[in-house]
Amino acid sequence: MKKHNAKLDIWGDAFRIFLAYISRKLHENLDYKPHPLIRALQCALAGTEKVKPNEHTMGISDPYVVVLQKNPDGRIAIKEIRVLATNRELTVEAMIAIFRLQILLDKIDGDVTSQDEAVDALNRVIPTAHFHLLGGRWREARDEFIKKAKEGKIHLPSSFKNSALSTELLKITNDTPWEEYSPQLRSLIGSTYAEIIDQRSGSVIIVSPAGVKIEKSKIFEMTVEFF
């Protein structure tokens, strides 16, 4: 179990302001649905009003669980943040990133965003990565991938040779539109082109076909993976 030394009162106004923000959004729109991790935290916090010092409360909103402890001095400590589906434990930093992302994405109507909006949001909340759009450079990326693969400069797992990706790549022609590439193959091609777009470590290329909207839920999922 990871050690979570963060106390909610350390963040003080920051936490209260954020939770007040969520309350206002719910008051304005009964259909408003904050990220499940936020709902799990709200549930756990509500439970702290009913327990004795040193006791724990738990909030669950699939697939997340948040465990808090009410200390004798009244402070609330975060004891555990976990993804139930994968049994993966998250850091407090991941929760903070989700908070920030929630506010950013709430400014965009609907359940999807443009690719530019997605990249901007990700770069704002994940300081360890650098996100870019592949956009119209996909042909260059494809040709570079094929060139490197023929030169043996790309390390591919042995399973790739007999995989559907290998079969798909052999069927690709110069005229095959990017929309017809599988998401897996697009990601593989984009990842090999990352160093050309940005030589810094942690660069990530968004390889969705031009004009395709990105679901907000996917942006949240991507964010969690970086913590």
N, C-alpha and C positions, 0 to 999 in steps of 0.2 A: 504493500500500500504506500502510495506517495504521501509525503508529509505536507500537509496544507497548514501553514502557520498563519494564513491570512485571517484577520478578524474583521468582521463587517464594520466595526466602528473605526478601524484604521482608515478605511476609505470614506467613512463618515458621510458627508453631504453627497459625494459622488454616487454612492449606492442609493441613498434616499431620493436624489433627484431622478435617477434612472427608473426606480420603481414607481415614483410618482408619475413619470412620463408614461409608463406602461398603463398605469391606472387611468390616466386621462384618455389614452387611446381606446381603452376598453369602454370607458364611459361614452366616448364619442361614437363608437361603432361596436355594437354587441357581437358582430361577426369577426372582429379583429382577433387574429391569432398570432401571438408572439412565438418566437422559437421555443420548441419543447424544453430546452435547457432552462430557459427563463421561467417557464411555467413550473418546472420541477423545483426551482429555487423559491418561487413564490409559495408553493405548497409547503415546502420545508420550513420557510420563515413563519408561515401562519401557525405551524405546529409548535414553534418555540414559545408561544404565548401560553401554552397549556402544560408545559413540562417543568420539572424541577431542575435546579442547577446540576450540572454534570450529566444530564440526560441528553439523549440524541433524538433528533427528529429526521424524518425522511420524506422527501418529495420525489414522486415519480411521474414522468410524462414521457411515454415511450418515444425513443429508446434510451432516455436519460434518467439517472437517479442522482440526487444531491442529498448528502448527509450533513447535518449541522449539529453542533453541540452548544448548549446554553451553559456558559461558564458561571461560576459563583458571583463574579463581579458584574454580571448582566451582559457581558460581551457575547457575541455569537461567532463561533469559529467554524470555518468550513473544514470538515473532516474528510470528505470524499466527493468526487465528481466522477461518474462512471457512465460509459456507454454500455447498456445492457446487452445489446445484440452481439457485440464483439468482446465483452468483458474488458474493455479497454478503459484505463483510468486517465482522466484529463487533468490538466493543470488549471489553476486559477486564471492564468494568462489566457487560456482558451475561452473561459467564461467571459472575460473582459472583452476579448475580440468579438465574441458573439453579441455582447451588449452594443458595441460600437457599430457592428455591421447591421444590427436590427434598426438602429436609428437612421443609418445611411439608406438602407433599402426601403424604409417606410416613406421616404421622400419620393419614391417612384411608384406610381399607380400600377395596380395589377400584380400578378404573380410572376411576371417575367421582366427582364431588363434587356437593354441593348448590350452588345458586347463591350462597347466603350464604357458604359456605366458599370458593368461587372468588373472590368479590369481596374477601373478607378477605385472602386470599393475595396477590392482585394489588396491593392497596393497600399491603401490607407490603413487596413487593419492587420496586415501581416508584414511586419518589418523585416523578416528574415528572407523574404522572397521578392522577386522582381517579375511582374506579370506583363506580358506583351500579347498583342494580337498578331496572328500569322497573316490573316487577311489575304490580299492578292498575291502574297509571296509564296503561296502553296506550291506553285509549279517549281519554283526554284528549290524549295524544300524537298519536294519529291525527287527532282533530278539529283540533288546533293545526296540524298539518302541512297538512291540506287548506285551512284558513283562510289560512295564510301563502302557500301555493301560489297560491290564487285572487287574493291581493293582490299577487302578484309579488315577495314578500319572500324567496323561496327561489331560489337560483341553481342551476338544473339544467342539465346539459350538453345541447346540442342533440340529441344522440343519444337522450336520454331519451324524447322525444316519440314516437319510432318503436320504442322498446324493449319488451321483454316486461313490464318494470316498469310502464310507462305503461298498457299494456293491462290488467294486473292491477289497478292502482289504480282504473281506471274500473269494474271489476267488483265492487269492494268495496262492501258495503252496511253498514248500521248493525248488522245481525245477524251479519255474518261474524266467526267466532271468530278470535282472535289466532293460534291454532295453524294456521289455514289460510293465513295470510300467508306469503309466501316469506321466507327468511332475509334476502335482499337488501332487500326492502321494509321488513321490520321494522327493519333497521339504518338505513335511510334515514330512517324516521319517528323512530326513537330519537335519531338524531344531531341532528335539528332541535329536539328537546325537551330536549337537554342543558343549555342555558342556563337553562331554567326550574328544573330540578332543582339545578343548581350553576353559578353564574355565573363560577366560577374557570376559567382557561384549563386545558386538558388534561383536562376532565371527559369520562368515557366511560360510556355507558349500556349495561348488559347487557340485551338485549331478548328473551331466551329466554322461551317461554311458562312460566307458573307451574308449578312442580313438576318441570320437565324437568331432568334431571341434565346436568352438563357434563363432557365427557371431559377427563381430566388433560392429555392430549396437546395439546388445544386451548388450555389455559391456558398451557402452555409456549410454544406458537406465538405467542400473543398477547404474552407477555412479551418474546420476542426482537424483535418488531416495534417495540418502544419504545426500542431501543438502536441 
